[in-house]
Amino acid sequence: MDRVRNSVRLTGYASADPIIVNFATGKKMARLSLGVHEFYKNGLGEAVDQTQWFNLIFWNQKVDLVENVVKKGAAMRVEGKLSAQTYTDKNGDQRYTTEIVIHKLEVIDKYEL
């Protein structure tokens, strides 16, 4: 059996311009939400267009590409790995989030979707 991997591939649209964070250590991070459309017919035969949203994280050299090329509405393919995070919000409640840490990005023509 092949080794099990944490791997995700998605194709969709950027929901907004990326948010760029520069750290004092010199590292850079970009955050972006990706909308992925799914089209299907429900049990009644009606056409359904459903969009799921995924939080993407880019680090270091990938940030430069994202910052210069990706804008709201850009079509792209990404590959990365899931990263689950736990944090305490300002009210003291435990929160959970899952992000995709991207290691490969390809900006594509919208007609390729």
C-alpha positions, -999 to +999 in steps of 0.1 A: +000+000+000+012+035-008+020+059+020-011+079+031-008+116+024-026+147+035-033+162+001-060+185-013-065+198-049-091+224-057-101+246-086-122+277-080-123+315-078-107+339-053-134+355-032-114+387-026-080+402-029-055+383-007-047+396+028-009+399+032+008+396+066+045+405+071+061+391+103+090+407+122+110+376+114+109+384+077+084+357+069+053+365+048+019+349+048-012+355+026-047+345+034-074+340+007-108+323+005-115+301-026-150+295-038-156+261-055-188+255-074-206+222-076-234+216-100-258+187-097-295+177-098-312+171-065-337+143-058-365+163-074-345+167-106-339+204-100-305+219-110-285+230-080-255+253-080-238+251-046-206+270-036-183+258-009-157+282+006-121+271+016-096+292+036-062+291+019-028+300+035+003+308+014+039+312+029+070+330+018+078+328-020+042+319-028+031+351-012+049+372-038+031+354-066-003+357-048+003+394-040+012+403-076-011+380-096-042+369-076-071+394-074-108+390-065-124+367-091-092+351-103-096+315-114-070+291-100-059+256-092-043+249-059-026+219-042-018+218-005-025+200+028-052+204+054-042+221+086-066+220+116-062+248+142-077+253+176-079+287+193-097+306+221-118+336+210-122+369+229-151+354+248-131+325+260-148+300+238-128+272+221-129+275+183-118+252+155-108+260+119-094+241+090-072+258+065-054+246+034-017+254+033-009+258-004+024+245-019+013+248-056-007+275-073-017+279-109-037+309-121-059+298-150-082+312-176-118+313-163-129+292-192-109+263-180-132+258-150 
